[in-house]
Amino acid sequence: MRHLLRMAGHSGRTNMHARNLAIVWAPNLLRSRDIEAAGLNGTAAFMEVRVQSIVVEFILTHLEQLFGN
């Protein structure tokens, strides 16, 4: 997570701010085998990825408060 936060620090050049990084990385960081086994598709799958990305974005924007130095 700290690496992703460092990457977000370069968002002026890369346009990969915390939200974009969360969208890209959330499905891998918060992977759920139960969800994969259920075979979600369409709207249900989109909603799951949306929730995952919100959680990762929250962690990235509050990293220091959550984990300290």
N, CA, C and O of each residue as an XYZ file, in Angstrom:
276
protein
N       0.822     -1.177      0.000
C       0.000      0.000      0.000
C       0.876      1.255      0.000
O       0.559      2.250     -0.652
N       1.965      1.187      0.732
C       2.853      2.359      0.749
C       3.438      2.616     -0.649
O       3.607      3.766     -1.055
N       3.735      1.558     -1.363
C       4.241      1.726     -2.727
C       3.184      2.413     -3.594
O       3.506      3.328     -4.352
N       1.943      1.985     -3.490
C       0.881      2.620     -4.265
C       0.710      4.086     -3.872
O       0.438      4.933     -4.723
N       0.868      4.379     -2.600
C       0.780      5.766     -2.153
C       1.917      6.598     -2.757
O       1.710      7.747     -3.145
N       3.116      6.012     -2.833
C       4.226      6.717     -3.486
C       3.910      6.944     -4.962
O       4.211      8.006     -5.509
N       3.310      5.959     -5.598
C       2.925      6.101     -7.003
C       1.888      7.215     -7.169
O       1.945      7.978     -8.134
N       0.956      7.308     -6.246
C      -0.059      8.363     -6.296
C       0.590      9.734     -6.166
O       0.057     10.722     -6.672
N       1.716      9.803     -5.504
C       2.444     11.049     -5.368
C       2.962     11.588     -6.700
O       3.317     12.763     -6.800
N       3.006     10.748     -7.706
C       3.444     11.143     -9.042
C       2.262     11.332     -9.992
O       2.436     11.327    -11.210
N       1.076     11.496     -9.441
C      -0.128     11.563    -10.270
C      -0.131     12.756    -11.220
O      -0.812     12.720    -12.245
N       0.609     13.800    -10.904
C       0.702     14.941    -11.811
C       1.267     14.565    -13.165
O       0.909     15.154    -14.185
N       2.156     13.578    -13.169
C       2.765     13.119    -14.421
C       2.069     11.892    -14.989
O       2.010     11.710    -16.205
N       1.543     11.052    -14.105
C       1.014      9.767    -14.561
C      -0.512      9.705    -14.615
O      -1.073      8.804    -15.239
N      -1.178     10.645    -13.974
C      -2.638     10.652    -13.834
C      -3.134      9.412    -13.074
O      -4.304      9.044    -13.181
N      -2.258      8.781    -12.323
C      -2.645      7.621    -11.519
C      -2.730      8.045    -10.062
O      -1.869      7.704     -9.251
N      -3.777      8.793     -9.740
C      -4.012      9.212     -8.367
C      -4.627      8.046     -7.603
O      -4.839      6.976     -8.175
N      -4.911      8.234     -6.340
C      -5.365      7.137     -5.477
C      -6.590      6.425     -6.049
O      -6.671      5.199     -5.985
N      -7.535      7.166     -6.601
C      -8.746      6.526     -7.135
C      -8.423      5.618     -8.317
O      -8.916      4.492     -8.384
N      -7.602      6.094     -9.246
C      -7.252      5.255    -10.396
C      -6.447      4.033     -9.977
O      -6.672      2.932    -10.479
N      -5.512      4.228     -9.060
C      -4.739      3.086     -8.563
C      -5.645      2.078     -7.868
O      -5.463      0.870     -8.016
N      -6.611      2.568     -7.116
C      -7.542      1.678     -6.422
C      -8.372      0.876     -7.417
O      -8.582     -0.321     -7.218
N      -8.842      1.510     -8.474
C      -9.642      0.807     -9.483
C      -8.828     -0.318    -10.122
O      -9.338     -1.416    -10.349
N      -7.565     -0.031    -10.405
C      -6.714     -1.022    -11.075
C      -6.308     -2.149    -10.131
O      -6.341     -3.319    -10.513
N      -5.928     -1.806     -8.905
C      -5.344     -2.790     -7.994
C      -6.336     -3.494     -7.081
O      -6.045     -4.590     -6.604
N      -7.480     -2.910     -6.826
C      -8.435     -3.485     -5.860
C      -8.819     -4.936     -6.153
O      -8.823     -5.751     -5.231
N      -9.138     -5.289     -7.392
C      -9.527     -6.694     -7.631
C      -8.431     -7.696     -7.289
O      -8.727     -8.847     -6.966
N      -7.169     -7.273     -7.355
C      -6.070     -8.166     -6.994
C      -5.791     -8.143     -5.497
O      -5.518     -9.182     -4.895
N      -5.860     -6.967     -4.901
C      -5.559     -6.846     -3.476
C      -6.654     -7.441     -2.600
O      -6.368     -7.991     -1.537
N      -7.891     -7.335     -3.036
C      -9.022     -7.823     -2.239
C      -9.729     -8.973     -2.941
O     -10.953     -9.093     -2.880
N      -8.971     -9.792     -3.587
C      -9.520    -10.919     -4.338
C     -10.292    -11.861     -3.416
O      -9.847    -12.185     -2.314
N     -11.440    -12.283     -3.889
C     -12.280    -13.184     -3.099
C     -12.590    -14.440     -3.904
O     -13.263    -14.377     -4.932
N     -12.110    -15.546     -3.444
C     -12.378    -16.813     -4.127
C     -13.869    -17.173     -4.055
O     -14.395    -17.814     -4.965
N     -14.545    -16.765     -2.985
C     -15.981    -17.023     -2.869
C     -16.753    -16.319     -3.973
O     -17.680    -16.884     -4.554
N     -16.364    -15.083     -4.257
C     -17.026    -14.327     -5.312
C     -16.735    -14.954     -6.672
O     -17.625    -15.070     -7.515
N     -15.495    -15.353     -6.878
C     -15.134    -16.000     -8.136
C     -15.908    -17.312     -8.307
O     -16.376    -17.616     -9.405
N     -16.043    -18.083     -7.231
C     -16.753    -19.352     -7.289
C     -18.239    -19.149     -7.583
O     -18.872    -19.987     -8.225
N     -18.791    -18.026     -7.106
C     -20.208    -17.744     -7.344
C     -20.455    -17.367     -8.801
O     -21.595    -17.374     -9.264
N     -19.391    -17.039     -9.519
C     -19.526    -16.713    -10.933
C     -20.298    -15.439    -11.192
O     -21.093    -15.367    -12.129
N     -20.066    -14.428    -10.361
C     -20.757    -13.150    -10.565
C     -20.393    -12.565    -11.921
O     -19.246    -12.639    -12.362
N     -21.381    -11.991    -12.561
C     -21.121    -11.293    -13.813
C     -22.058    -10.097    -13.906
O     -22.973     -9.959    -13.095
N     -21.839     -9.259    -14.860
C     -22.704     -8.113    -15.063
C     -22.692     -7.146    -13.899
O     -21.634     -6.786    -13.383
N     -23.875     -6.731    -13.492
C     -24.032     -5.706    -12.462
C     -23.455     -6.142    -11.124
O     -22.815     -5.343    -10.441
N     -23.668     -7.389    -10.741
C     -23.166     -7.871     -9.448
C     -21.641     -7.808     -9.399
O     -21.072     -7.387     -8.391
N     -20.987     -8.214    -10.459
C     -19.527     -8.169    -10.505
C     -19.033     -6.731    -10.472
O     -18.064     -6.420     -9.779
N     -19.695     -5.853    -11.221
C     -19.312     -4.442    -11.229
C     -19.441     -3.851     -9.835
O     -18.551     -3.122     -9.398
N     -20.520     -4.144     -9.129
C     -20.726     -3.604     -7.786
C     -19.658     -4.113     -6.825
O     -19.194     -3.365     -5.964
N     -19.270     -5.361     -6.960
C     -18.234     -5.915     -6.088
C     -16.900     -5.210     -6.312
O     -16.216     -4.854     -5.352
N     -16.534     -5.010     -7.555
C     -15.289     -4.311     -7.865
C     -15.369     -2.871     -7.371
O     -14.375     -2.327     -6.891
N     -16.529     -2.255     -7.480
C     -16.704     -0.874     -7.006
C     -16.458     -0.792     -5.504
O     -15.770      0.117     -5.039
N     -17.011     -1.727     -4.744
C     -16.812     -1.739     -3.295
C     -15.336     -1.965     -2.979
O     -14.781     -1.301     -2.105
N     -14.709     -2.884     -3.676
C     -13.285     -3.147     -3.456
C     -12.450     -1.901     -3.722
O     -11.537     -1.591     -2.957
N     -12.757     -1.186     -4.798
C     -11.967      0.004     -5.128
C     -12.183      1.115     -4.109
O     -11.252      1.865     -3.814
N     -13.381      1.236     -3.571
C     -13.643      2.240     -2.533
C     -12.819      1.929     -1.284
O     -12.255      2.833     -0.668
N     -12.751      0.663     -0.918
C     -11.979      0.261      0.261
C     -10.494      0.550      0.052
O      -9.844      1.100      0.942
N      -9.952      0.191     -1.100
C      -8.527      0.429     -1.365
C      -8.239      1.926     -1.421
O      -7.217      2.373     -0.900
N      -9.118      2.703     -2.039
C      -8.910      4.154     -2.074
C      -8.926      4.738     -0.664
O      -8.121      5.615     -0.349
N      -9.829      4.261      0.183
C      -9.875      4.729      1.567
C      -8.573      4.409      2.287
O      -8.022      5.258      2.987
N      -8.085      3.196      2.117
C      -6.826      2.804      2.761
C      -5.682      3.685      2.268
O      -4.855      4.134      3.062
N      -5.632      3.932      0.966
C      -4.556      4.765      0.417
C      -4.615      6.189      0.948
O      -3.579      6.774      1.263
N      -5.803      6.748      1.049
C      -5.906      8.143      1.482
C      -5.772      8.297      2.991
O      -5.585      9.412      3.479
N      -5.864      7.205      3.739
C      -5.752      7.266      5.196
C      -4.666      6.327      5.721
O      -4.735      5.862      6.859
N      -3.677      6.054      4.894
C      -2.642      5.076      5.233
C      -1.936      5.402      6.546
O      -1.781      4.532      7.403
N      -1.514      6.639      6.704
C      -0.766      7.012      7.905
C      -1.626      6.897      9.161
O      -1.139      6.462     10.205
N      -2.888      7.279      9.073
C      -3.775      7.173     10.236
C      -4.060      5.715     10.586
O      -4.201      5.370     11.760
N      -4.143      4.870      9.577
C      -4.437      3.466      9.819
C      -3.226      2.673     10.308
O      -3.345      1.849     11.216
N      -2.060      2.923      9.704
C      -0.885      2.089      9.971
C       0.283      2.827     10.596
O       1.263      2.197     10.993
N       0.205      4.152     10.694
C       1.307      4.922     11.250
C       2.502      4.939     10.317
O       2.399      4.599      9.139
N       3.636      5.343     10.867
C       4.852      5.403     10.041
C       5.404      4.027      9.936
O       6.431      3.822      9.288
